[in-house]
Structures are given as structure tokens and as C-alpha cells.
Amino acid sequence: MDVILRADGVDLFYGTEQAVSSADFTLKRGEVAAIMGSSGSGKSSLLYCLAGVLPPTNGTVTFDGVQLSALPDGELSALRRTRLGFVFQYGELLPELTVEENAALPLRLAGISKTHAHAVAAQVLGRLGMSELLRRRTSKLSGGQSQRVAVARALVHRPDVVFADEPTGALDSANATAVLEEFLRLARRQKTAVVIVTHDADVAARADTQYTMSDGVLAQRVAV
Ligand SMILES: Nc1ncnc2c1ncn2[C@@H]1O[C@H](COP(=O)(O)OP(=O)(O)OP(=O)(O)O)[C@@H](O)[C@H]1O
């Protein structure tokens, strides 16, 4: 079985408040998993644990056979930068850089030439309907446009796993579909696995596996 990510018995506490409770999760290469649940149920907290952003209070997260919390900080950051992609809820674009520069950043950090990095970024941005805005500073974008740049930036370096927290939350349905199609395309073509936290039932319905989160407890939804 080609598992890229697994969580075993993950708990996350913020002080005395438990946000995630005994979560078990397995993700195969190329699998698209959606996590739904009401506000405050612990979805983002679980995503942070799975992505190695927050160490679980108890339990383990293993990426490609390596336990994330056992890695020294430098190695964990390098792994996150090169093998993972992120679309988080709160704007993480660099406002002084252009759309193209923001999206190309993971490739530039990996030492790829500017010409090549920008060409790849422009391709992905084009599929997300952003071709007209490549040279615009991201401080001058709408929320939905910024979200698409963040999606492009999470994908350009062809990560093994992309973590996306409400990646379509600010988008109209046509653009939400474009973002989802791009995730699915990568999953099918290059075996990028995707974990999407979403409130959108249409987005979740297109995932390979669906989970619900309720009061910190993760459960897989079985197709009927
Ligand atoms: N940094 C923090 N410190 C303390 N408590 C937190 C922190 N972040 C989240 N929480 C609490 O943990 C619980 C789970 O929050 P989380 O953001 O994971 O939920 P969510 O399901 O992603 O919500 P939403 O759909 O609104 O984004 C909530 O009760 C929240 O108040």
C-alpha cells in the first residue's frame, strides 16, 4: 500500500482545551481527501498537525515513513518547503511581489532559475484563470484572486501532499471548480495527494474520501 501520510492517535490541546481527539488518518499517494465539519470542530487544528506545523500533544504523524515530530527543526522546514504545499486560511502572500513572483516562490527557493520558475508559475496560474494578472502586485488583488495565487503557489513545486484550508471559500462556483479541477488534475497526473478542509459539500463530493469532524473527533464518511 502506497501510504504517503498517516496519523495515529493524534490529540491536540491548546492549554486545557482539546481541539483534536485520537485522530487516525491515512492518505495514499494521489488520494484527494476532504474534511468537513462545523466551525470550531477542530479541522484546521488537525490540518496543522498533519502538515507538521503544530506538533501533536499525543500520537504521531508520519510522512513517507518519517515521523515529523522527531525531525530537527531545520529538516522539518526543508521537508515542508520541498515536499509539501499549503493553502492556509489567512493570507500568506507577499504583498510587494507580483502574482507571478508569489506563485513562483517555492521554485525560486529551490534554486530554479527565474525564467523557468516564472514559466511554470504562469502555466498553473493560467489554468486558474489568472493569466491577465501575472504582473500585478498581490496587495492589489481581490480575496478570490489572492486565494487562487495561494493555490498556484502551493502546487508549482509538485509537492507530495498539499494541505488546503478552505481553498475555495472566497471563490464563486466557476473559480471554485477551477481550483478543484487543478487539485484533481495533479492528483491524477503526478500522484500529488491533497487534504482539503471545506464547508462546500460539492467540493467534498468530488474527493476520493470524505471525513467529518465533530468536537475534535474525526470520522470517515462511508459512501452509500
Ligand atoms: N491558537 C489557539 N489557541 C487556543 N484555542 C484555539 C486556537 N486555535 C483554535 N482554538 C480552538 O480550538 C477549537 C478548534 O478550532 P479550529 O480552528 O481547529 O476549528 P475549525 O473546525 O477549523 O473551525 P473553522 O471552520 O471555523 O475554521 C476551537 O474551539 C477553537 O476555539
The ligand as an SDF file (V2000), in Angstrom:
LIG
                    3D

 31 33  0  0  0  0  0  0  0  0999 V2000
   -4.3830   29.0580   18.8730 N   0  0  0  0  0  0  0  0  0  0  0  0
   -5.4210   28.6230   19.5920 C   0  0  0  0  0  0  0  0  0  0  0  0
   -5.4360   28.7540   20.9360 N   0  0  0  0  0  0  0  0  0  0  0  0
   -6.4760   28.2990   21.6720 C   0  0  0  0  0  0  0  0  0  0  0  0
   -7.5550   27.6950   21.1610 N   0  0  0  0  0  0  0  0  0  0  0  0
   -7.6120   27.5540   19.8250 C   0  0  0  0  0  0  0  0  0  0  0  0
   -6.5520   28.0120   18.9680 C   0  0  0  0  0  0  0  0  0  0  0  0
   -6.8740   27.7170   17.6920 N   0  0  0  0  0  0  0  0  0  0  0  0
   -8.0780   27.1180   17.7410 C   0  0  0  0  0  0  0  0  0  0  0  0
   -8.5240   27.0120   19.0060 N   0  0  0  0  0  0  0  0  0  0  0  0
   -9.7780   26.3720   19.4570 C   0  0  0  0  0  0  0  0  0  0  0  0
   -9.7390   25.0070   19.0500 O   0  0  0  0  0  0  0  0  0  0  0  0
  -11.0200   24.5940   18.5600 C   0  0  0  0  0  0  0  0  0  0  0  0
  -10.8760   24.0920   17.1180 C   0  0  0  0  0  0  0  0  0  0  0  0
  -10.5220   25.1930   16.2750 O   0  0  0  0  0  0  0  0  0  0  0  0
  -10.1910   25.0070   14.7340 P   0  0  0  0  0  0  0  0  0  0  0  0
   -9.7460   26.3270   14.1980 O   0  0  0  0  0  0  0  0  0  0  0  0
   -9.3090   23.8500   14.5660 O   0  0  0  0  0  0  0  0  0  0  0  0
  -11.6550   24.6500   14.1740 O   0  0  0  0  0  0  0  0  0  0  0  0
  -12.1990   24.6080   12.6550 P   0  0  0  0  0  0  0  0  0  0  0  0
  -13.0630   23.4010   12.5830 O   0  0  0  0  0  0  0  0  0  0  0  0
  -11.0620   24.6760   11.7130 O   0  0  0  0  0  0  0  0  0  0  0  0
  -13.0670   25.9260   12.5680 O   0  0  0  0  0  0  0  0  0  0  0  0
  -13.4320   26.8760   11.2930 P   0  0  0  0  0  0  0  0  0  0  0  0
  -14.2840   26.0470   10.3800 O   0  0  0  0  0  0  0  0  0  0  0  0
  -14.1780   27.9990   11.9330 O   0  0  0  0  0  0  0  0  0  0  0  0
  -12.1320   27.3010   10.6770 O   0  0  0  0  0  0  0  0  0  0  0  0
  -11.9580   25.7940   18.7070 C   0  0  0  0  0  0  0  0  0  0  0  0
  -12.6620   25.6390   19.9120 O   0  0  0  0  0  0  0  0  0  0  0  0
  -11.0140   26.9750   18.7700 C   0  0  0  0  0  0  0  0  0  0  0  0
  -11.5680   28.0000   19.5620 O   0  0  0  0  0  0  0  0  0  0  0  0
  1  2  1  0
  2  3  1  0
  2  7  2  0
  3  4  2  0
  4  5  1  0
  5  6  2  0
  6  7  1  0
  6 10  1  0
  7  8  1  0
  8  9  2  0
  9 10  1  0
 10 11  1  0
 11 12  1  0
 11 30  1  0
 12 13  1  0
 13 14  1  0
 13 28  1  0
 14 15  1  0
 15 16  1  0
 16 17  2  0
 16 18  1  0
 16 19  1  0
 19 20  1  0
 20 21  2  0
 20 22  1  0
 20 23  1  0
 23 24  1  0
 24 25  2  0
 24 26  1  0
 24 27  1  0
 28 29  1  0
 28 30  1  0
 30 31  1  0
M  END
$$$$
